[in-house]
């Protein structure tokens, strides 16, 4: 179990010249960075930054036996640690989630006298149990399934779903304010192909589910066929409908439900002859009604995009390799902002070394490359407002790319993309700030020289429009870095 050191260091890097800046990048003034002292971390400890709850910053740690809450004040000094009260024979923890301004909830499975139940606890900011409820019991004759969960944008509703006997998808909607079951339903499925066809499960702020499946294509079908399943308040039964992405061959799709405009939004990368080469971006909107409007918009990559990303403008004709949709944001006017990252994983071996594992004497090394970003903004009518290619090069080895990629920080009129310039112990953290007009500024945020920091931006937690908490793991210890803009 993790132990916490009693004292924390408060480090200010505001308005100081930053070390190791990239040439031509001015220092970002007016920022403040605070760093905690190191906390020992075991290999089996799973941690989660819960963010600001009340006047404290909360962190949970779970080692499979106990779920602990660590509390920090505004200067990142630890002010308490408490093991949360759960049932003794608890199993899978589905989520630890903020619920309102001064509390959080834990959703978990536990067993008692041969039966298994889904239960929820609500705690205050100091980890004191305020309320609890047993939401439902699993069927006595079934093993506890692998449950999945989806949260509404307003964090008031959670959906728990799992496959049952390979023939049913069971779905339960939970009210996290009243700690009550809102509704449940079962959907007939072919369990052996469900997770092959599964694309997304969403719950909107009206506690309605939106499940997206992709039907298996027939040999001569031109385009993907999506099956949408809806249920919740206002539905007497599960509504099923199909949408055909006519003429579209794609690599990946990403979905989000737009609560403000009450429609499903999606983006993807289109392909042509080679499934590994992206030729453009597709975005689409699906109306909320049973016969809702459907809009599909395709945007092929131009020579300028290919030139910036590969140096070869003719690559736009063949397609760009190693692209992956990283994030998708919804604009208040119904538009979409999408970020695409160039990333690849290469495996190689070094033969003939005596100390390596295996009879073959071969050691496998995995190289991770996370490089340029493509950021595009589309209006509510699907037409592109702007598209920018942002230079970035990250390389690491045998670390699962843990310290690579970017964190997207949202604000009403801009976004920031934070990332490590290099994957090294002495490193500069940089940020691209993109205004709503598409104007881009690049700044250096901080230097990790002599700070013993190695930041994991993919696990960061945004707490306000101008504050983010980022964990740092190094030598079996974890620290937390707060960046305020």
Steps between C-alpha positions, in 0.01 A plus 500: 500500500624849423638718780501876479784724611393766752642803322465635151713749313338795330689606191433816305618522143290803417648784297847341519703430187445133423797276434535294185250695291469434132661768291249762391248412773452777755448409864139487611469767767244510776490124548534339837616144554484320834654159566433255784758291678537139383257232617616133494300300246478121477462319170149382589378847603250659263449871555247751371497878530147601598571873474362776717219403736409772744814690595729197460669301226423127526682190382386137531727194507386140461718191546221245471460469877437854619381821340670802658430871473787750518414865562712804413457867573536777245876498545516127426584411859345175613238562768360150541477140390210264562400150397150525354228287657392225258353153540765246594452268204499771239597409148529719193502876555325650199574862573599766750335821382436855624130557569410861564731769635575339838469122465597197293356154441648150474319245285602139565398134502498297824399148606303375800380146576559381145324796337654800324369856497574839347535764768577872518645707786509877531777667702572856598829669424661351813407142411211469746217276378186709443265256331493158331262292294487148357382557144436149373592134544657289230317181405586225754592248230750722316861586567566867562556641151758749384298821537559814298387851582417827321441841661283790392666833433338660806619203715149441635436170323707185456420203280630154594479231231619144447431199280296214649524141377623623161142584404406816688647842567377614843501876559433684827470880533589647840415840649817607683325786681229287663704176492212322333432278201331700224424225250632174362459313174626195312598495134519178299849458354736248348751501784782351295503795261374779727839634599621474139209717393503728805606859428368719782262520795387846609249639749364850459400752767138378478615152613445341159742244356640514146675180391687489168576169329646444156338228294733256332541598137392284212759453223342751260381758750635848433534665839448426866159423652449626854229363727384747766313383809327753728314461828410702807239753615247555222556157341253215551741253342851492355506702178721350230593672175770476236715765337706431187825690450464473125824477304716527813786265577671600823760403759338607825193688622454702817164610642363750750148599590430874467266585790460862398394426142349158582673298233772241461826625350774284353837532328727255323794460264414398144708254301513406132697203362715433805328461842816627671513835318261781591386718212287747694258570783129423507256657746130431536199597711203276580177658624339392827157406367402158369529634143756765592699692244831354386786710364827362365800712398831384350821701487796351312850598612653767279856512377588764759404266787705216352797729445499622860463150646724300265691752289345342191190672355426195281437294815151653510408283200620173654392584854679574827617215721488454879224753573264458795214716624604616844219730621166633387348816649150640454460871431206684657368589153484132402836480328788260567871536576705187435866427576687234305845372602766321302617203708662165433644205687799311362630170635856389435732240646863475598631147453786308654510658845548247777308686771172515313196289581394208282675211332542699180725753673297784349402817679208696366504878524192713432543855374217751539469806276243773563543779251307775321147608590222601264226718653188586301183693583170437321193722521148384588432453128804270471711742299862546615585828672874435532761226505850518648797260508704531822856369510596261780747212532501257792696175515522244779589135548333216690269729700167440320511865395398598853667843498416586139204657320315812619239624746222717362397781734168669422391860554203694354705684237808282454661162552849411618696189404760420770779251438858398581745626239717196560450178694795549734571581863613851411233637275296805401121501515342696215150606403320593183226754567237503226250785494145447377600679178773244433790725599779291657760601760771267628656560840729322743319431827770370735830315517542179697878548534612410855134448605490115476177515300372282218149616416218273378268732310260224393401463870462876564182647650366845409344665804410847368524683168856605584628228736617143441646231729760269348650189666873427479636146544869436550696231687191353666379834633219727395476878524231739389556814301245779479525738205299823516478725195 
